[in-house]
């Protein structure tokens, strides 16, 4: 019998490829949202904003897939360097190029001269962050990683933050949030957060007291339901909550460093 590759080895990379395709599909919807000729393709009762909602939804779903492909690989014990490289390439498209093009077509193209530069900055920041992450894959001494912290904002979270003006536009319908004077500085901020050296909280660092376990499950269940009923309100709230966690992560890492420094000074010298 011919030997082949187990489906167990293919599954994580297949999920990563799906995330890439959803990211690229977001660009397709963004182009449609900028073309009045596509109005005839809309379902009854829908406006052109529906294409923008589909575009943002595709990027969000790509983020969901990106969050589970690594866990699937670890669960099936099918981690590989190929999968890690594919994941970074997929992330650069889904969370760098796609949001940049979407935001340019939605708002930044109205900015005189520098709108495309701002969009390029978002895509470039995402790629540089991923390149820095890949360069540190084989580095053993990573005190932040060991302590449960990340360096900068992860690519999916950075893309989600960059899309906050779109969430607000969906919720309010106010074209103020589409004004490039508001969108451009916000995109620059999201780009900076991705390539920054700020310590941010990782999943391993986010813990709840045992007495809060039932409450945490209750809130998570309600939030999942809210994503179905009022997705843009929920994503806007989630993004603002993540922004609040950034200074908390910086303060938390400072405390960890002080504790480690104090412990190091108390170690008696070896004779």
ZIBELUR-V612710 format. One record per pair of residues at least 12 apart in sequence whose ideal C-beta (glycine too) atoms are under 10 Angstrom apart, sorted by the first residue. I is the first residue (numbers start at 1). J is the second residue. D is the distance in whole Angstrom. If there is no record, write none. Layout:
i	j	d
I	J	D
I	J	D
This chain:
i	j	d
6	76	9
6	78	8
7	76	9
7	78	10
8	72	10
8	73	10
8	75	10
8	76	5
8	77	8
8	78	5
9	73	9
9	76	8
9	77	9
9	78	5
9	79	10
9	80	8
9	82	10
9	83	9
10	76	10
10	78	8
10	83	10
11	69	9
11	72	6
11	73	8
11	75	10
11	76	6
11	78	7
12	68	9
12	69	5
12	70	7
12	71	9
12	72	5
12	73	4
12	74	9
12	75	9
12	76	7
12	78	6
12	79	8
12	80	8
12	82	10
12	83	5
12	86	9
12	87	9
13	69	8
13	72	10
13	73	8
13	78	9
13	80	8
13	82	7
13	83	5
13	86	6
13	87	8
13	90	9
14	65	10
14	69	9
14	72	9
15	64	10
15	65	5
15	66	8
15	67	10
15	68	7
15	69	4
15	70	9
15	71	10
15	72	6
15	73	9
15	83	10
15	87	10
15	90	10
16	62	10
16	65	7
16	66	7
16	68	10
16	69	5
16	70	9
16	72	9
16	73	9
16	83	7
16	84	10
16	85	10
16	86	5
16	87	5
16	88	10
16	89	9
16	90	5
16	91	9
16	94	10
17	65	9
17	69	9
17	86	7
17	90	7
18	61	9
18	62	8
18	65	5
18	66	10
18	69	9
18	90	9
19	58	10
19	59	10
19	61	8
19	62	4
19	63	8
19	64	8
19	65	4
19	66	5
19	67	9
19	68	9
19	69	7
19	86	10
19	87	8
19	90	5
19	91	8
19	93	9
19	94	5
19	95	9
19	156	9
20	62	8
20	65	9
20	66	9
20	86	8
20	87	9
20	89	7
20	90	4
20	91	9
20	92	9
20	93	6
20	94	6
20	98	10
21	58	9
21	62	8
21	65	9
21	90	9
21	93	9
21	94	9
22	57	9
22	58	5
22	59	7
22	60	9
22	61	5
22	62	4
22	63	9
22	64	9
22	65	7
22	66	10
22	90	10
22	93	10
22	94	7
22	98	9
23	58	7
23	59	6
23	61	9
23	62	5
23	63	9
23	65	10
23	66	9
23	90	7
23	91	9
23	92	9
23	93	5
23	94	3
23	95	7
23	96	9
23	97	7
23	98	4
23	99	9
23	102	10
23	159	9
24	58	9
24	62	9
24	90	10
24	93	6
24	94	8
24	97	8
24	98	7
24	101	10
25	54	8
25	55	8
25	57	10
25	58	5
25	59	9
25	61	9
25	62	9
25	94	10
25	98	9
26	52	10
26	54	8
26	55	4
26	56	7
26	57	8
26	58	4
26	59	5
26	60	9
26	61	9
26	62	7
26	93	10
26	94	8
26	97	10
26	98	5
26	99	8
26	101	8
26	102	6
26	159	10
27	55	8
27	58	9
27	59	10
27	93	9
27	97	8
27	98	5
27	99	10
27	100	10
27	101	5
27	102	7
27	105	9
28	51	9
28	54	9
28	55	8
28	58	9
28	98	10
29	50	9
29	51	5
29	52	7
29	53	8
29	54	4
29	55	4
29	56	9
29	57	8
29	58	6
29	59	10
29	98	10
29	102	8
30	51	7
30	52	7
30	54	9
30	55	4
30	56	9
30	58	9
30	59	10
30	98	8
30	99	10
30	101	6
30	102	4
30	103	9
30	104	9
30	105	5
30	106	7
31	51	9
31	55	9
31	101	8
31	102	9
31	105	7
32	48	9
32	50	9
32	51	5
32	52	9
32	54	8
32	55	8
32	105	10
33	48	6
33	49	7
33	50	8
33	51	3
33	52	5
33	53	9
33	54	8
33	55	6
33	102	9
33	105	7
33	106	7
34	48	9
34	51	8
34	52	9
34	102	10
34	104	10
34	105	5
34	106	8
34	109	8
35	48	9
35	51	9
35	105	10
36	48	7
38	50	10
38	51	7
39	51	10
47	173	10
49	166	10
49	169	8
49	170	7
49	173	8
52	102	8
52	105	9
52	106	6
52	166	7
52	169	8
52	170	8
52	178	10
53	166	9
53	169	10
53	170	6
53	231	9
53	232	8
55	98	8
55	99	9
55	101	9
55	102	5
55	105	9
55	106	8
55	163	9
55	166	9
56	98	10
56	99	9
56	102	7
56	106	9
56	159	10
56	160	9
56	163	6
56	166	5
56	167	8
56	169	10
56	170	8
56	231	9
56	232	8
56	235	8
57	231	8
57	232	10
57	235	10
58	94	9
58	98	8
58	102	9
59	94	6
59	95	7
59	98	6
59	99	6
59	102	7
59	156	9
59	159	6
59	160	8
59	162	10
59	163	7
59	166	10
60	156	9
60	159	9
60	160	7
60	163	8
60	167	10
60	227	9
60	231	8
60	235	7
61	94	10
62	90	8
62	91	9
62	93	9
62	94	4
62	95	7
62	98	8
62	156	8
62	159	9
63	91	9
63	94	8
63	95	7
63	154	10
63	155	9
63	156	4
63	157	8
63	159	7
63	160	7
64	156	9
65	90	9
65	94	9
65	156	10
66	87	7
66	90	7
66	91	6
66	94	7
66	95	8
66	154	9
66	155	8
66	156	5
66	159	10
67	154	10
67	156	7
67	203	9
69	83	8
69	86	9
69	87	6
69	90	9
70	83	8
70	84	9
70	87	7
73	87	9
81	137	9
84	133	9
84	134	7
84	137	7
85	134	7
85	137	10
87	130	9
87	133	10
87	134	10
88	127	9
88	129	10
88	130	5
88	131	8
88	133	7
88	134	6
88	137	10
88	155	9
89	127	10
89	130	8
90	130	10
90	155	10
91	126	7
91	127	9
91	129	9
91	130	6
91	133	9
91	154	9
91	155	5
91	156	7
91	159	9
92	123	8
92	124	10
92	126	6
92	127	5
92	128	10
92	129	9
92	130	6
92	131	9
92	155	8
93	123	9
93	126	9
93	127	10
94	126	9
94	155	8
94	156	8
94	159	8
95	122	9
95	123	9
95	126	6
95	127	10
95	129	9
95	130	9
95	154	9
95	155	4
95	156	5
95	157	9
95	158	7
95	159	4
95	160	8
95	162	9
95	194	9
96	120	10
96	122	7
96	123	4
96	124	8
96	125	7
96	126	3
96	127	6
96	128	9
96	129	9
96	130	8
96	155	7
96	158	9
96	159	7
96	162	10
96	191	10
96	194	9
97	119	9
97	120	10
97	122	9
97	123	5
97	124	10
97	126	8
97	127	9
98	123	9
98	126	10
98	159	8
99	119	9
99	122	6
99	123	8
99	126	8
99	155	10
99	158	9
99	159	5
99	160	9
99	161	10
99	162	5
99	163	6
99	166	9
99	187	9
99	190	9
100	116	9
100	118	9
100	119	4
100	120	7
100	121	8
100	122	4
100	123	4
100	124	9
100	125	9
100	126	8
100	159	9
100	162	8
100	187	8
100	191	9
101	119	7
101	122	10
101	123	8
102	119	9
102	122	10
102	159	10
102	162	9
102	163	8
102	166	8
103	115	9
103	118	8
103	119	6
103	122	7
103	159	10
103	162	7
103	163	7
103	165	8
103	166	8
103	180	10
103	183	7
103	184	9
103	186	9
103	187	6
103	190	10
104	116	6
104	118	8
104	119	4
104	120	9
104	122	9
104	123	10
104	180	10
104	183	10
104	187	9
105	119	9
106	163	10
106	165	8
106	166	7
106	169	8
106	178	7
106	180	10
106	183	8
107	119	10
107	165	7
107	166	9
107	169	9
107	175	10
107	177	9
107	178	5
107	179	7
107	180	5
107	181	10
107	182	8
107	183	4
107	184	8
107	186	10
107	187	9
108	122	9
108	180	6
108	183	6
108	184	6
108	187	7
109	180	8
110	178	8
110	179	8
110	180	5
110	181	10
110	183	9
110	184	10
111	179	10
111	180	4
111	181	8
111	183	8
111	184	6
112	180	9
114	180	9
114	184	8
115	180	6
115	183	9
115	184	7
115	187	10
117	184	9
117	188	10
118	180	8
118	183	8
118	184	5
118	185	9
118	186	10
118	187	5
118	188	6
118	191	8
119	162	10
119	184	9
119	187	7
119	191	10
120	191	10
121	184	10
121	187	7
121	188	7
121	190	9
121	191	5
121	192	9
121	195	10
122	158	8
122	159	8
122	162	6
122	187	5
122	188	8
122	190	7
122	191	5
122	194	8
123	191	9
124	191	8
124	194	10
124	195	9
125	152	9
125	153	10
125	155	9
125	158	7
125	162	10
125	187	10
125	188	9
125	190	8
125	191	4
125	192	7
125	193	8
125	194	5
125	195	5
125	196	9
126	154	10
126	155	5
126	156	10
126	158	6
126	159	7
126	162	9
126	190	10
126	191	8
126	194	6
126	195	9
127	155	9
127	194	10
127	195	10
128	152	10
128	191	10
128	194	8
128	195	5
129	151	9
129	152	6
129	153	8
129	154	8
129	155	6
129	158	7
129	191	10
129	193	9
129	194	5
129	195	5
129	196	9
130	154	10
130	155	6
130	194	9
132	151	7
132	152	8
132	194	10
132	195	8
132	197	10
133	150	9
133	151	8
133	152	9
133	154	9
133	155	8
136	151	8
143	199	10
143	253	10
143	256	9
143	257	8
143	260	8
144	197	10
144	199	6
144	200	9
144	202	9
144	205	10
144	253	7
144	256	9
144	257	10
145	202	8
145	204	9
146	204	10
147	199	9
147	202	9
147	204	9
147	205	7
147	252	9
147	253	7
147	256	5
147	257	9
147	259	10
147	260	8
148	199	10
148	201	8
148	202	5
148	203	8
148	204	4
148	205	3
148	206	8
148	207	9
148	249	10
148	252	9
148	253	9
148	256	9
149	198	10
149	199	4
149	200	7
149	201	7
149	202	6
149	204	9
149	205	6
149	249	7
149	250	10
149	252	8
149	253	5
149	256	8
150	198	9
150	199	7
150	200	5
150	201	7
150	202	5
150	203	9
150	204	10
150	205	9
150	249	8
151	195	10
151	196	8
151	197	6
151	198	8
151	199	7
151	200	8
151	202	10
152	192	9
152	193	6
152	194	6
152	195	6
152	196	5
152	197	7
152	198	6
152	199	9
152	200	7
153	190	8
153	191	10
153	192	9
153	193	4
153	194	5
153	195	9
153	196	7
153	198	8
153	200	6
153	242	8
153	243	10
153	246	7
153	249	10
154	193	10
154	194	8
154	200	8
154	202	9
155	194	7
157	190	9
157	193	8
157	194	8
157	200	8
157	238	10
157	239	9
157	242	6
157	243	10
157	245	10
157	246	10
158	190	5
158	191	8
158	192	10
158	193	6
158	194	4
158	195	9
159	190	8
159	194	9
160	190	9
160	235	7
160	238	8
160	239	6
160	242	8
161	186	8
161	187	9
161	189	8
161	190	5
161	191	10
161	193	7
161	194	9
161	239	6
161	240	9
161	242	7
161	243	7
161	246	10
162	183	9
162	186	7
162	187	5
162	188	10
162	189	9
162	190	4
162	191	8
162	193	9
162	194	9
162	239	10
163	186	10
163	187	10
163	190	9
163	235	8
163	236	10
163	239	8
164	177	9
164	183	10
164	186	7
164	187	10
164	189	10
164	190	8
164	235	8
164	236	7
164	238	10
164	239	5
164	240	8
164	242	10
164	243	9
165	177	5
165	178	7
165	179	9
165	180	10
165	182	6
165	183	5
165	184	10
165	186	6
165	187	8
165	236	10
166	178	8
166	183	9
166	232	8
166	235	9
166	236	10
167	231	9
167	232	5
167	233	8
167	234	9
167	235	5
167	236	4
167	237	9
167	238	9
167	239	7
167	240	10
168	182	9
168	186	10
168	232	8
168	233	10
168	236	6
168	239	10
169	183	10
169	232	9
170	231	8
170	232	4
170	233	9
170	235	9
170	236	8
171	230	8
171	231	10
171	232	5
171	233	6
171	235	9
171	236	6
172	232	10
172	236	10
189	243	10
190	239	10
193	242	10
193	243	9
193	246	7
196	246	10
198	246	7
198	247	9
198	249	8
198	250	6
198	253	9
199	246	9
199	249	6
199	250	6
199	251	9
199	252	8
199	253	4
199	254	8
199	256	9
199	257	9
200	242	9
200	245	7
200	246	6
200	248	9
200	249	5
200	250	8
200	252	10
200	253	9
201	242	9
201	245	6
201	246	8
201	248	7
201	249	4
201	250	10
201	252	7
201	253	9
202	249	9
205	245	10
205	249	8
205	252	7
205	253	9
205	256	9
206	245	8
206	249	10
222	234	10
223	237	9
223	238	8
226	238	10
